[in-house]
Amino acid sequence: MDYEIDAESTPLFMAVAGPAMRDAIAGTKTPDAAWEEIEARKDDLLYKDEGMKILVERTVANALGSRLLETMSFAKVNNEAATFDQLNDILEAKATCTNLLQRAGWDNDDVQNFDERFFAPRSPESALQFLEVDDRMKLYRIYIKRAVRNSPSGKELTDDNNEKLMQIKAMLAISDKNAEEEAKTLFGPELFKALQLAVLEITGDDYTPELVQNLKSMIDKVIADYKLSNQMVRQYAATMYDRAVGAIADRAPGGIPTTSQEQALESLQELLHLEKEQTYNAHVNVFGAAYKRGVLEAMGATGIILPEYRPSLDNLRMRLGVSEEASRALFLEAIKERFLPMVEAVANEMERTVLTQQQLARKRNKDMGEDVFKSGKSADVSKQIVRLYSNQYNIHDTSFFIIKHDRATYFCVV
């Protein structure tokens, strides 16, 4: 019986409810007036509340979908003004739809999930079911460009327009990633220009704290005008900072920045909204060789870094902006560079003292001549090594250590 009643009454109910709702969504009729007609027809037909709620939802989806398709027809012929106005009208229509749905039985949770219910691209009942992702991106692109153009300065995204843009983004189901890429395409050049100017000014000869404040105001204005995300700013800033570090290094005496240049880089970090950790890679790539050279100089001819040299190396690391982890890796590289020849010399001396000339010639694949210092395998290895290092490095206070080289272990004296 219920089925038969629904089958007969639904077309009669929709003949009144459909036009009334479409008029309300189009703005030609108030929601109150539309609902009075809908409820009157519902009472005439004794139509059930559950069925009415479903029909209202279906009518809303169809009405919004039709409005979006109409808007897309303007976008296809590049009528940006009409497209912008149509999208704003649809935002207002959403408020009317919410009003009607609440009257039909929607609760607060349903209202909160409005976009998920009617603007899910893959849903067969979605208002977006006839719009491809490229179409939706085109509508979003036109809206954001027109919103900036319609601002008082013609070069900013006002708070009001940005709030509407976020609603358009949700209504068109634009992902955060796609929205970020669109902002980068439209506003990236302006940000790049401001950052590039800041880098050129700060890394030049005219650096002053006052200059930094003026440049900071300029960059912050660009970020605020176009409502750019911190992630986007940091992506551009990281590239510009790499260039700045390279420019400072080219002008730094001996590859080590002066105090003024160090302050300029610190100011630039703040200016570009960069954390200290985000600058380490740029500094180690540019100044890493200078730190390694400092370690080698501290080692001197003996390969021993005296305790009084340690603070100087720490100061050098901080001045170069190199992280502790990177400086340790550079330190070990310097140690390897200095000690590898020493270990090879020890290994060669060990082989010379324990191998015969024939064995040594076969191992090294060349004629070794005659060793006038060696008198057979009974030679005193430790004395040979002590003599080698004492003469080469002028070391007389000897100590012992173990060196592993070429799959062999050597007991060495220096």
Secondary structure, DSSP 8 states (H G I E B T S, - for coil): -HHHHHHHHHHHHHHHHHHHHHHHHHTSS-HHHHHHHHHHHHHHHT--HHHHHHHHHHHHHHHHHHHHHHHHHHHHTT-HHHHHHHHHHHHHHHHHHHHHHHHTT--HHHHHTHHHHH--TT-TT-TTTT--HHHHHHHHHHHHHHHHHTSSSSS---HHHHHHHHHHHHHTT--HHHHHHHHHHHHHHHHHHHHHHHHHHHTSTT--HHHHHHHHHHHHHHHHHTT--HHHHHHHHHHHHHHHHHHHHHHSGGG---HHHHHHHHHHHHHTT--GGGGHHHHHHHHHHHHHHHHHHHHTTTT---GGGHHHHHHHHHHHT--HHHHHHHHHHHHHHHHHHHHHHHHHHHHHHHS-HHHHHHHHTS-----TT--STTS-HHHHHHHHHHHHH---S--EEEEEETTEEEEEE-
